[in-house]
């Protein structure tokens, strides 16, 4: 196995290295679902008497088919009703806000 030295013309500059490091990481669909789900869980916990760990545990054990409810505001409200019902607490109002 041979190795070649990178010539100065091919070597990236410090600016290029920093620019590459500062690029946002790719955000997968699974990452988006996890972020959205944890945010909904936080809102449910914040607006009810349940704590976040209880809400998150229930959300992570819902049937996979319910994940489509994370796509719209009515779905968030439906998930809140389902989770609060499972935990036996008053339904928490959950409304997404877009900035």
Backbone as JSON Lines, residues from 0, in Angstrom:
{"i":0,"aa":"X","n":[0.85,-1.16,0.0],"ca":[0.0,0.0,0.0],"c":[0.89,1.22,0.0]}
{"i":1,"aa":"X","n":[0.63,2.12,-0.9],"ca":[1.44,3.33,-0.95],"c":[0.57,4.52,-0.57]}
{"i":2,"aa":"X","n":[1.23,5.52,-0.07],"ca":[0.49,6.73,0.28],"c":[1.1,7.89,-0.47]}
{"i":3,"aa":"X","n":[0.28,8.81,-0.85],"ca":[0.76,9.99,-1.53],"c":[0.54,11.19,-0.63]}
{"i":4,"aa":"X","n":[1.49,12.07,-0.61],"ca":[1.34,13.3,0.14],"c":[0.41,14.22,-0.65]}
{"i":5,"aa":"X","n":[-0.43,14.93,0.05],"ca":[-1.32,15.89,-0.6],"c":[-0.52,17.15,-0.87]}
{"i":6,"aa":"X","n":[-0.55,17.6,-2.1],"ca":[0.18,18.82,-2.43],"c":[-0.53,20.01,-1.82]}
{"i":7,"aa":"X","n":[0.18,21.11,-1.69],"ca":[-0.41,22.29,-1.09],"c":[-1.6,22.78,-1.91]}
{"i":8,"aa":"X","n":[-1.61,22.54,-3.19],"ca":[-2.73,22.95,-4.04],"c":[-3.98,22.14,-3.73]}
{"i":9,"aa":"X","n":[-3.83,20.89,-3.3],"ca":[-4.97,20.02,-3.01],"c":[-5.43,20.12,-1.56]}
{"i":10,"aa":"X","n":[-4.55,20.56,-0.68],"ca":[-4.88,20.6,0.75],"c":[-5.96,21.66,1.01]}
{"i":11,"aa":"X","n":[-6.96,21.31,1.8],"ca":[-8.0,22.3,2.1],"c":[-7.45,23.4,3.0]}
{"i":12,"aa":"X","n":[-7.98,24.58,2.83],"ca":[-7.58,25.69,3.68],"c":[-8.28,25.59,5.02]}
{"i":13,"aa":"X","n":[-7.82,26.35,5.98],"ca":[-8.45,26.36,7.3],"c":[-9.9,26.83,7.17]}
{"i":14,"aa":"X","n":[-10.14,27.8,6.31],"ca":[-11.5,28.28,6.09],"c":[-12.41,27.2,5.53]}
{"i":15,"aa":"X","n":[-11.9,26.4,4.59],"ca":[-12.69,25.31,4.02],"c":[-13.0,24.25,5.07]}
{"i":16,"aa":"X","n":[-12.03,23.97,5.92],"ca":[-12.24,22.98,6.99],"c":[-13.3,23.48,7.97]}
{"i":17,"aa":"X","n":[-13.19,24.75,8.38],"ca":[-14.17,25.32,9.3],"c":[-15.56,25.37,8.66]}
{"i":18,"aa":"X","n":[-15.63,25.74,7.39],"ca":[-16.92,25.79,6.7],"c":[-17.56,24.41,6.64]}
{"i":19,"aa":"X","n":[-16.74,23.38,6.4],"ca":[-17.27,22.02,6.35],"c":[-17.79,21.58,7.73]}
{"i":20,"aa":"X","n":[-17.09,21.98,8.78],"ca":[-17.51,21.61,10.14],"c":[-18.77,22.34,10.58]}
{"i":21,"aa":"X","n":[-18.99,23.52,10.03],"ca":[-20.14,24.33,10.44],"c":[-21.39,24.05,9.62]}
{"i":22,"aa":"X","n":[-21.31,23.16,8.66],"ca":[-22.48,22.79,7.86],"c":[-23.46,22.07,8.76]}
{"i":23,"aa":"X","n":[-24.76,22.37,8.61],"ca":[-25.73,21.65,9.44],"c":[-25.73,20.16,9.1]}
{"i":24,"aa":"X","n":[-25.91,19.37,10.14],"ca":[-25.97,17.92,9.95],"c":[-27.27,17.56,9.23]}
{"i":25,"aa":"X","n":[-27.25,16.55,8.41],"ca":[-28.5,16.12,7.75],"c":[-29.53,15.72,8.81]}
{"i":26,"aa":"X","n":[-30.78,16.08,8.57],"ca":[-31.87,15.81,9.5],"c":[-32.77,14.78,8.85]}
{"i":27,"aa":"X","n":[-32.75,13.56,9.34],"ca":[-33.55,12.5,8.73],"c":[-35.01,12.58,9.16]}
{"i":28,"aa":"X","n":[-35.86,11.85,8.5],"ca":[-37.28,11.79,8.87],"c":[-37.44,11.25,10.28]}
{"i":29,"aa":"X","n":[-36.61,10.26,10.64],"ca":[-36.68,9.69,11.98],"c":[-36.28,10.73,13.02]}
{"i":30,"aa":"X","n":[-35.24,11.53,12.73],"ca":[-34.84,12.61,13.64],"c":[-35.99,13.6,13.82]}
{"i":31,"aa":"X","n":[-36.65,13.94,12.72],"ca":[-37.76,14.89,12.77],"c":[-38.9,14.34,13.62]}
{"i":32,"aa":"X","n":[-39.23,13.07,13.46],"ca":[-40.29,12.46,14.26],"c":[-39.93,12.45,15.74]}
{"i":33,"aa":"X","n":[-38.68,12.13,16.04],"ca":[-38.24,12.09,17.43],"c":[-38.31,13.49,18.05]}
{"i":34,"aa":"X","n":[-37.83,14.49,17.33],"ca":[-37.87,15.85,17.83],"c":[-39.32,16.31,18.04]}
{"i":35,"aa":"X","n":[-40.16,16.07,17.04],"ca":[-41.56,16.48,17.13],"c":[-42.26,15.75,18.28]}
{"i":36,"aa":"X","n":[-42.03,14.44,18.38],"ca":[-42.65,13.65,19.45],"c":[-42.23,14.11,20.82]}
{"i":37,"aa":"X","n":[-40.95,14.42,21.01],"ca":[-40.49,14.87,22.32],"c":[-41.05,16.25,22.64]}
{"i":38,"aa":"X","n":[-41.22,17.09,21.61],"ca":[-41.81,18.41,21.84],"c":[-43.28,18.27,22.23]}
{"i":39,"aa":"X","n":[-44.01,17.41,21.55],"ca":[-45.42,17.18,21.91],"c":[-45.5,16.62,23.33]}
{"i":40,"aa":"X","n":[-44.62,15.69,23.68],"ca":[-44.61,15.13,25.03],"c":[-44.35,16.22,26.07]}
{"i":41,"aa":"X","n":[-43.42,17.12,25.76],"ca":[-43.15,18.23,26.68],"c":[-44.39,19.1,26.85]}
{"i":42,"aa":"X","n":[-45.06,19.44,25.74],"ca":[-46.26,20.29,25.83],"c":[-47.37,19.62,26.62]}
{"i":43,"aa":"X","n":[-47.56,18.32,26.41],"ca":[-48.59,17.59,27.15],"c":[-48.26,17.62,28.64]}
{"i":44,"aa":"X","n":[-47.0,17.33,28.98],"ca":[-46.6,17.32,30.38],"c":[-46.72,18.71,31.0]}
{"i":45,"aa":"X","n":[-46.32,19.71,30.25],"ca":[-46.36,21.09,30.75],"c":[-47.8,21.56,31.0]}
{"i":46,"aa":"X","n":[-48.73,21.11,30.17],"ca":[-50.12,21.56,30.26],"c":[-51.03,20.6,31.04]}
{"i":47,"aa":"X","n":[-50.45,19.58,31.66],"ca":[-51.25,18.64,32.44],"c":[-50.54,18.36,33.76]}
{"i":48,"aa":"X","n":[-51.11,17.42,34.51],"ca":[-50.49,17.05,35.78],"c":[-49.52,15.88,35.64]}
{"i":49,"aa":"X","n":[-49.34,15.38,34.44],"ca":[-48.41,14.27,34.2],"c":[-46.99,14.82,34.08]}
{"i":50,"aa":"X","n":[-46.01,13.98,34.38],"ca":[-44.64,14.44,34.16],"c":[-44.13,13.93,32.81]}
{"i":51,"aa":"X","n":[-43.07,14.55,32.33],"ca":[-42.56,14.27,30.99],"c":[-42.24,12.79,30.8]}
{"i":52,"aa":"X","n":[-41.61,12.15,31.79],"ca":[-41.21,10.75,31.66],"c":[-42.42,9.84,31.45]}
{"i":53,"aa":"X","n":[-43.52,10.13,32.17],"ca":[-44.74,9.34,32.0],"c":[-45.29,9.52,30.58]}
{"i":54,"aa":"X","n":[-45.36,10.76,30.15],"ca":[-45.91,11.07,28.82],"c":[-45.04,10.43,27.74]}
{"i":55,"aa":"X","n":[-43.71,10.59,27.85],"ca":[-42.8,10.05,26.84],"c":[-42.91,8.53,26.78]}
{"i":56,"aa":"X","n":[-43.0,7.88,27.95],"ca":[-43.12,6.42,27.98],"c":[-44.38,5.98,27.23]}
{"i":57,"aa":"X","n":[-45.49,6.64,27.48],"ca":[-46.73,6.28,26.78],"c":[-46.62,6.55,25.29]}
{"i":58,"aa":"X","n":[-46.01,7.66,24.92],"ca":[-45.88,7.99,23.5],"c":[-45.0,6.98,22.76]}
{"i":59,"aa":"X","n":[-43.97,6.5,23.42],"ca":[-43.07,5.54,22.76],"c":[-43.66,4.14,22.69]}
{"i":60,"aa":"X","n":[-44.77,3.92,23.36],"ca":[-45.42,2.62,23.3],"c":[-46.73,2.63,22.51]}
{"i":61,"aa":"X","n":[-47.02,3.75,21.85],"ca":[-48.21,3.81,21.0],"c":[-47.98,3.0,19.74]}
{"i":62,"aa":"X","n":[-49.03,2.5,19.12],"ca":[-48.86,1.79,17.85],"c":[-48.24,2.73,16.8]}
{"i":63,"aa":"X","n":[-47.38,2.18,15.97],"ca":[-46.64,2.96,14.98],"c":[-47.57,3.74,14.04]}
{"i":64,"aa":"X","n":[-48.73,3.22,13.79],"ca":[-49.67,3.88,12.89],"c":[-50.12,5.25,13.38]}
{"i":65,"aa":"X","n":[-49.99,5.5,14.68],"ca":[-50.39,6.79,15.22],"c":[-49.36,7.89,15.0]}
{"i":66,"aa":"X","n":[-48.18,7.54,14.5],"ca":[-47.14,8.54,14.27],"c":[-47.56,9.58,13.24]}
{"i":67,"aa":"X","n":[-48.48,9.23,12.35],"ca":[-48.94,10.21,11.36],"c":[-49.65,11.38,12.04]}
{"i":68,"aa":"X","n":[-50.09,11.21,13.27],"ca":[-50.74,12.29,13.99],"c":[-49.78,13.43,14.33]}
{"i":69,"aa":"X","n":[-48.49,13.16,14.24],"ca":[-47.51,14.21,14.52],"c":[-47.41,15.21,13.37]}
{"i":70,"aa":"X","n":[-48.06,14.94,12.26],"ca":[-47.93,15.78,11.06],"c":[-48.8,17.03,11.05]}
{"i":71,"aa":"X","n":[-49.78,17.12,11.94],"ca":[-50.66,18.3,11.9],"c":[-51.18,18.65,13.29]}
{"i":72,"aa":"X","n":[-51.7,19.85,13.42],"ca":[-52.13,20.34,14.73],"c":[-53.28,19.52,15.31]}
{"i":73,"aa":"X","n":[-54.2,19.07,14.47],"ca":[-55.3,18.25,14.98],"c":[-54.77,16.93,15.52]}
{"i":74,"aa":"X","n":[-53.73,16.41,14.87],"ca":[-53.09,15.19,15.34],"c":[-52.45,15.37,16.7]}
{"i":75,"aa":"X","n":[-51.82,16.54,16.91],"ca":[-51.21,16.81,18.21],"c":[-52.28,16.81,19.29]}
{"i":76,"aa":"X","n":[-53.42,17.42,19.0],"ca":[-54.5,17.46,19.97],"c":[-55.05,16.07,20.24]}
{"i":77,"aa":"X","n":[-55.16,15.26,19.18],"ca":[-55.64,13.88,19.35],"c":[-54.66,13.07,20.19]}
{"i":78,"aa":"X","n":[-53.36,13.21,19.92],"ca":[-52.35,12.5,20.72],"c":[-52.42,12.93,22.17]}
{"i":79,"aa":"X","n":[-52.63,14.21,22.4],"ca":[-52.75,14.69,23.77],"c":[-53.92,14.02,24.47]}
{"i":80,"aa":"X","n":[-55.05,13.92,23.79],"ca":[-56.23,13.27,24.38],"c":[-55.96,11.8,24.68]}
{"i":81,"aa":"X","n":[-55.32,11.12,23.74],"ca":[-55.01,9.69,23.92],"c":[-54.06,9.5,25.11]}
{"i":82,"aa":"X","n":[-52.98,10.26,25.13],"ca":[-51.97,10.11,26.19],"c":[-52.57,10.46,27.55]}
{"i":83,"aa":"X","n":[-53.3,11.58,27.63],"ca":[-53.91,11.96,28.9],"c":[-54.92,10.92,29.35]}
{"i":84,"aa":"X","n":[-55.66,10.34,28.4],"ca":[-56.61,9.28,28.74],"c":[-55.89,8.05,29.3]}
{"i":85,"aa":"X","n":[-54.78,7.67,28.68],"ca":[-54.01,6.52,29.16],"c":[-53.44,6.77,30.56]}
{"i":86,"aa":"X","n":[-53.07,8.03,30.83],"ca":[-52.48,8.36,32.13],"c":[-53.52,8.73,33.17]}
{"i":87,"aa":"X","n":[-54.78,8.88,32.74],"ca":[-55.84,9.22,33.68],"c":[-55.75,10.64,34.21]}
{"i":88,"aa":"X","n":[-55.29,11.58,33.37],"ca":[-55.21,12.98,33.77],"c":[-56.11,13.8,32.83]}
{"i":89,"aa":"X","n":[-56.42,15.02,33.24],"ca":[-57.23,15.89,32.38],"c":[-56.51,16.14,31.06]}
{"i":90,"aa":"X","n":[-57.27,16.25,29.99],"ca":[-56.69,16.48,28.67],"c":[-55.99,17.82,28.65]}
{"i":91,"aa":"X","n":[-54.78,17.81,28.13],"ca":[-53.96,19.02,28.04],"c":[-54.13,19.66,26.67]}
{"i":92,"aa":"X","n":[-54.41,20.97,26.63],"ca":[-54.48,21.62,25.32],"c":[-53.09,21.72,24.7]}
{"i":93,"aa":"X","n":[-52.95,21.25,23.49],"ca":[-51.66,21.27,22.81],"c":[-51.87,21.89,21.44]}
{"i":94,"aa":"X","n":[-51.22,23.02,21.22],"ca":[-51.34,23.71,19.95],"c":[-49.94,24.07,19.45]}
{"i":95,"aa":"X","n":[-49.55,23.55,18.29],"ca":[-48.24,23.89,17.76],"c":[-48.18,25.36,17.32]}
{"i":96,"aa":"X","n":[-47.04,25.97,17.51],"ca":[-46.82,27.34,17.08],"c":[-45.66,27.34,16.11]}
{"i":97,"aa":"X","n":[-45.87,27.97,14.97],"ca":[-44.81,28.04,13.95],"c":[-44.23,29.44,13.98]}
{"i":98,"aa":"X","n":[-42.92,29.52,14.13],"ca":[-42.24,30.82,14.14],"c":[-41.6,31.09,12.82]}
